[in-house]
Amino acid sequence: MVVIESIDHIGMSVSNLEKSIEFYKELFDFEVIEKISSAKQAYIKVGEIVVGLFEIEGYKNQKNTKNHISFFIDEEDFEDALEELREKEIPIVFGPENLRNGKSVVFVDPDDNQIELCYPRMLP
């Protein structure tokens, strides 16, 4: 058995590295912790969450996929987050809906990668 300690990072394909970095910086305040221009990849971080962005020419996430990243947010911040998504005209593909005794909304980044904001946490 392989013993896992935690997640190191989440990898995501993107079509335009700079555009994706800007999206995640503006919406979530991610910071670039490493950028490898020759490999067209960057690692961004907010809190303890690290996301690897990997540029693939012509990439676009498949429509109707259920692949997504889910970020937990405080219940008090949920409505403010929805307002920001609407102000920035970020496409919402699901919700906001009541789910698991809380709420969930799913939207897409510039490459149609799905991102969920939800509360409460899946696991305590």
Backbone as CSV, one residue per row, in Angstrom:
resi,resn,N_x,N_y,N_z,CA_x,CA_y,CA_z,C_x,C_y,C_z
1,MET,0.838,-1.176,0.000,0.000,0.000,0.000,0.888,1.246,0.000
2,VAL,0.531,2.197,-0.827,1.216,3.482,-0.870,0.551,4.398,0.155
3,VAL,1.324,4.971,1.043,0.793,5.848,2.085,0.895,7.305,1.608
4,ILE,-0.244,7.938,1.434,-0.314,9.322,0.977,-0.394,10.238,2.188
5,GLU,0.424,11.275,2.197,0.421,12.243,3.298,-0.529,13.416,3.031
6,SER,-0.517,13.920,1.794,-1.393,15.029,1.419,-1.279,15.243,-0.083
7,ILE,-2.034,16.191,-0.595,-1.924,16.559,-2.011,-0.790,17.559,-2.152
8,ASP,0.108,17.327,-3.105,1.203,18.268,-3.370,0.692,19.432,-4.215
9,HIS,0.063,19.127,-5.340,-0.539,20.147,-6.184,-1.593,19.509,-7.072
10,ILE,-2.426,20.335,-7.639,-3.443,19.922,-8.598,-2.980,20.426,-9.948
11,GLY,-2.941,19.568,-10.959,-2.500,19.967,-12.289,-3.681,20.253,-13.198
12,MET,-3.564,21.339,-13.968,-4.623,21.711,-14.902,-4.026,22.096,-16.245
13,SER,-4.640,21.612,-17.298,-4.254,22.029,-18.645,-4.929,23.353,-18.960
14,VAL,-4.194,24.220,-19.653,-4.721,25.516,-20.080,-4.210,25.804,-21.483
15,SER,-4.902,26.670,-22.207,-4.460,26.988,-23.572,-3.537,28.201,-23.611
16,ASN,-3.633,29.062,-22.610,-2.828,30.282,-22.576,-2.378,30.503,-21.137
17,LEU,-1.113,30.229,-20.878,-0.582,30.277,-19.524,-0.767,31.652,-18.884
18,GLU,-0.414,32.712,-19.592,-0.508,34.058,-19.026,-1.947,34.434,-18.696
19,LYS,-2.862,34.116,-19.598,-4.280,34.425,-19.378,-4.811,33.666,-18.166
20,SER,-4.414,32.421,-18.009,-4.870,31.615,-16.873,-4.278,32.107,-15.560
21,ILE,-3.007,32.459,-15.573,-2.382,33.016,-14.366,-3.156,34.259,-13.935
22,GLU,-3.440,35.126,-14.871,-4.165,36.365,-14.563,-5.556,36.064,-13.997
23,PHE,-6.267,35.101,-14.591,-7.603,34.733,-14.113,-7.556,34.297,-12.647
24,TYR,-6.656,33.395,-12.316,-6.587,32.866,-10.953,-6.042,33.905,-9.965
25,LYS,-5.170,34.797,-10.431,-4.671,35.878,-9.565,-5.797,36.858,-9.248
26,GLU,-6.530,37.285,-10.274,-7.580,38.285,-10.081,-8.753,37.762,-9.270
27,LEU,-9.150,36.519,-9.504,-10.340,35.998,-8.836,-10.047,35.488,-7.434
28,PHE,-8.919,34.794,-7.261,-8.647,34.134,-5.979,-7.405,34.647,-5.258
29,ASP,-6.656,35.546,-5.861,-5.419,36.067,-5.277,-4.299,35.021,-5.213
30,PHE,-4.292,34.086,-6.181,-3.166,33.155,-6.286,-1.906,33.953,-6.601
31,GLU,-0.763,33.475,-6.141,0.521,34.075,-6.491,1.350,33.039,-7.235
32,VAL,2.150,33.495,-8.166,3.036,32.605,-8.902,4.206,32.254,-7.986
33,ILE,4.418,30.943,-7.768,5.549,30.527,-6.940,6.679,29.953,-7.785
34,GLU,6.352,29.533,-9.006,7.389,29.064,-9.932,6.828,29.111,-11.343
35,LYS,7.653,29.586,-12.256,7.250,29.638,-13.662,8.393,29.104,-14.497
36,ILE,8.075,28.139,-15.352,9.075,27.522,-16.214,8.649,27.812,-17.651
37,SER,9.119,28.927,-18.175,8.678,29.385,-19.491,8.999,28.390,-20.590
38,SER,10.182,27.757,-20.515,10.570,26.819,-21.570,9.645,25.604,-21.620
39,ALA,9.043,25.259,-20.499,8.121,24.115,-20.443,6.668,24.570,-20.483
40,LYS,6.455,25.880,-20.577,5.108,26.445,-20.604,4.275,25.955,-19.419
41,GLN,4.812,26.141,-18.224,4.088,25.744,-17.021,4.388,26.710,-15.882
42,ALA,3.451,26.771,-14.958,3.607,27.627,-13.787,2.900,26.964,-12.617
43,TYR,3.399,27.265,-11.430,2.764,26.810,-10.202,2.297,28.044,-9.459
44,ILE,1.021,28.032,-9.083,0.430,29.157,-8.379,-0.087,28.667,-7.034
45,LYS,-0.141,29.575,-6.067,-0.496,29.160,-4.711,-1.353,30.228,-4.041
46,VAL,-2.332,29.756,-3.268,-3.095,30.590,-2.354,-3.301,29.759,-1.097
47,GLY,-2.957,30.314,0.052,-3.003,29.528,1.285,-2.096,28.325,1.145
48,GLU,-2.630,27.144,1.403,-1.874,25.903,1.262,-2.185,25.179,-0.048
49,ILE,-2.957,25.815,-0.932,-3.390,25.197,-2.193,-2.412,25.571,-3.303
50,VAL,-1.851,24.549,-3.968,-0.946,24.771,-5.091,-1.575,24.156,-6.345
51,VAL,-1.634,24.950,-7.404,-2.164,24.494,-8.685,-1.057,24.642,-9.723
52,GLY,-0.833,23.571,-10.489,0.090,23.613,-11.613,-0.694,23.889,-12.881
53,LEU,-0.299,24.909,-13.611,-0.937,25.235,-14.887,0.007,24.809,-15.998
54,PHE,-0.489,23.996,-16.927,0.326,23.429,-17.989,-0.279,23.808,-19.337
55,GLU,0.439,24.630,-20.098,-0.075,25.123,-21.376,-0.007,24.049,-22.446
56,ILE,-1.161,23.806,-23.058,-1.296,22.877,-24.183,-1.955,23.666,-25.314
57,GLU,-1.262,23.815,-26.426,-1.796,24.584,-27.542,-3.140,24.026,-27.987
58,GLY,-4.131,24.911,-28.097,-5.459,24.525,-28.564,-6.320,23.825,-27.530
59,TYR,-5.870,23.741,-26.285,-6.633,23.032,-25.251,-7.962,23.721,-24.961
60,LYS,-9.000,22.941,-24.780,-10.298,23.388,-24.292,-10.907,22.196,-23.580
61,ASN,-11.358,22.386,-22.338,-11.941,21.289,-21.573,-13.202,20.776,-22.260
62,GLN,-13.441,19.505,-22.149,-14.584,18.851,-22.767,-15.889,19.363,-22.167
63,LYS,-16.857,19.658,-23.008,-18.176,20.107,-22.545,-18.848,18.980,-21.756
64,ASN,-19.660,19.362,-20.795,-20.439,18.435,-19.966,-19.599,17.506,-19.105
65,THR,-18.336,17.817,-18.893,-17.514,16.997,-18.016,-17.889,17.257,-16.564
66,LYS,-17.587,16.316,-15.717,-17.786,16.505,-14.278,-16.449,16.732,-13.579
67,ASN,-15.338,16.749,-14.325,-14.035,17.052,-13.742,-14.055,18.490,-13.257
68,HIS,-13.588,18.707,-12.032,-13.571,20.057,-11.496,-12.684,20.134,-10.264
69,ILE,-12.366,21.360,-9.893,-11.718,21.644,-8.613,-12.789,22.263,-7.742
70,SER,-12.864,21.824,-6.502,-13.847,22.372,-5.577,-13.128,23.086,-4.442
71,PHE,-13.414,24.379,-4.311,-12.832,25.188,-3.245,-13.887,25.445,-2.172
72,PHE,-13.543,25.162,-0.935,-14.401,25.466,0.202,-14.274,26.944,0.529
73,ILE,-15.410,27.594,0.740,-15.398,28.976,1.218,-16.348,29.066,2.412
74,ASP,-16.141,30.066,3.248,-17.019,30.277,4.393,-18.414,30.641,3.915
75,GLU,-19.396,30.174,4.653,-20.790,30.468,4.332,-21.026,31.977,4.200
76,GLU,-20.399,32.756,5.081,-20.580,34.212,5.063,-20.041,34.854,3.787
77,ASP,-19.119,34.184,3.112,-18.502,34.740,1.907,-19.172,34.285,0.613
78,PHE,-20.115,33.350,0.709,-20.689,32.737,-0.489,-21.401,33.767,-1.379
79,GLU,-22.274,34.578,-0.813,-23.029,35.552,-1.618,-22.112,36.592,-2.241
80,ASP,-21.081,37.017,-1.505,-20.107,37.966,-2.063,-19.363,37.346,-3.241
81,ALA,-19.027,36.060,-3.134,-18.348,35.363,-4.226,-19.244,35.297,-5.462
82,LEU,-20.520,34.997,-5.265,-21.469,34.971,-6.382,-21.543,36.331,-7.067
83,GLU,-21.598,37.379,-6.264,-21.664,38.734,-6.820,-20.425,39.039,-7.656
84,GLU,-19.260,38.623,-7.179,-18.025,38.864,-7.937,-18.029,38.097,-9.254
85,LEU,-18.501,36.847,-9.241,-18.594,36.069,-10.483,-19.491,36.790,-11.484
86,ARG,-20.613,37.298,-11.002,-21.548,37.997,-11.883,-20.950,39.294,-12.405
87,GLU,-20.287,40.054,-11.535,-19.670,41.311,-11.952,-18.604,41.094,-13.015
88,LYS,-17.847,40.009,-12.876,-16.782,39.708,-13.831,-17.307,38.945,-15.052
89,GLU,-18.622,38.689,-15.061,-19.288,37.970,-16.154,-18.641,36.618,-16.425
90,ILE,-18.333,35.919,-15.346,-17.764,34.568,-15.442,-18.921,33.589,-15.590
91,PRO,-18.901,32.756,-16.637,-20.022,31.845,-16.893,-20.234,30.823,-15.770
92,ILE,-21.469,30.797,-15.254,-21.876,29.816,-14.240,-22.558,28.664,-14.964
93,VAL,-22.121,27.430,-14.677,-22.691,26.261,-15.350,-23.609,25.446,-14.441
94,PHE,-23.576,25.724,-13.136,-24.451,25.037,-12.185,-24.614,25.908,-10.954
95,GLY,-25.857,26.048,-10.536,-26.121,26.716,-9.279,-26.295,28.212,-9.440
96,PRO,-26.329,28.883,-8.319,-26.134,28.335,-6.984,-27.307,27.441,-6.569
97,GLU,-26.960,26.350,-5.937,-27.947,25.364,-5.491,-27.679,24.982,-4.046
98,ASN,-28.738,24.613,-3.348,-28.580,24.036,-2.023,-28.059,22.621,-2.198
99,LEU,-27.002,22.291,-1.483,-26.356,20.989,-1.640,-25.651,20.619,-0.348
100,ARG,-25.819,19.388,0.106,-25.149,18.870,1.315,-25.311,19.817,2.507
101,ASN,-26.519,20.295,2.732,-26.785,21.218,3.841,-25.987,22.515,3.720
102,GLY,-25.695,22.907,2.496,-24.973,24.147,2.235,-25.332,24.636,0.854
103,LYS,-24.366,25.241,0.181,-24.591,25.746,-1.173,-23.393,25.448,-2.050
104,SER,-23.656,25.420,-3.350,-22.627,25.148,-4.342,-22.914,25.957,-5.598
105,VAL,-21.837,26.414,-6.228,-21.928,27.040,-7.541,-20.717,26.559,-8.338
106,VAL,-20.939,26.247,-9.610,-19.864,25.792,-10.482,-19.781,26.761,-11.663
107,PHE,-18.561,27.201,-11.959,-18.318,28.121,-13.066,-17.084,27.649,-13.815
108,VAL,-16.731,28.348,-14.884,-15.603,27.910,-15.702,-14.530,28.991,-15.810
109,ASP,-13.287,28.517,-15.978,-12.170,29.418,-16.229,-12.105,29.667,-17.744
110,PRO,-11.120,30.389,-18.243,-11.073,30.693,-19.680,-11.001,29.474,-20.606
111,ASP,-10.616,28.298,-20.081,-10.536,27.087,-20.898,-11.656,26.100,-20.597
112,ASP,-12.707,26.590,-19.966,-13.861,25.768,-19.578,-13.535,24.724,-18.520
113,ASN,-12.408,24.870,-17.812,-12.152,24.022,-16.644,-13.144,24.435,-15.571
114,GLN,-13.826,23.470,-14.982,-14.859,23.783,-14.004,-14.282,23.970,-12.607
115,ILE,-14.811,24.990,-11.920,-14.407,25.315,-10.563,-15.677,25.416,-9.734
116,GLU,-15.668,24.772,-8.581,-16.810,24.833,-7.676,-16.427,25.623,-6.432
117,LEU,-17.336,26.451,-5.976,-17.235,27.093,-4.669,-18.365,26.510,-3.841
118,CYS,-18.046,26.037,-2.641,-19.088,25.400,-1.850,-18.811,25.509,-0.357
119,TYR,-19.844,25.276,0.392,-19.769,25.066,1.826,-20.889,24.110,2.174
120,PRO,-20.866,23.331,3.180,-19.739,23.079,4.065,-18.704,22.182,3.389
121,ARG,-17.609,21.934,4.094,-16.586,21.025,3.589,-17.159,19.620,3.425
122,MET,-16.637,18.899,2.432,-17.039,17.510,2.239,-16.612,16.686,3.453
123,LEU,-15.392,16.931,3.906,-14.856,16.209,5.070,-14.513,17.232,6.149
124,PRO,-14.742,16.869,7.393,-14.412,17.806,8.484,-12.920,18.027,8.634
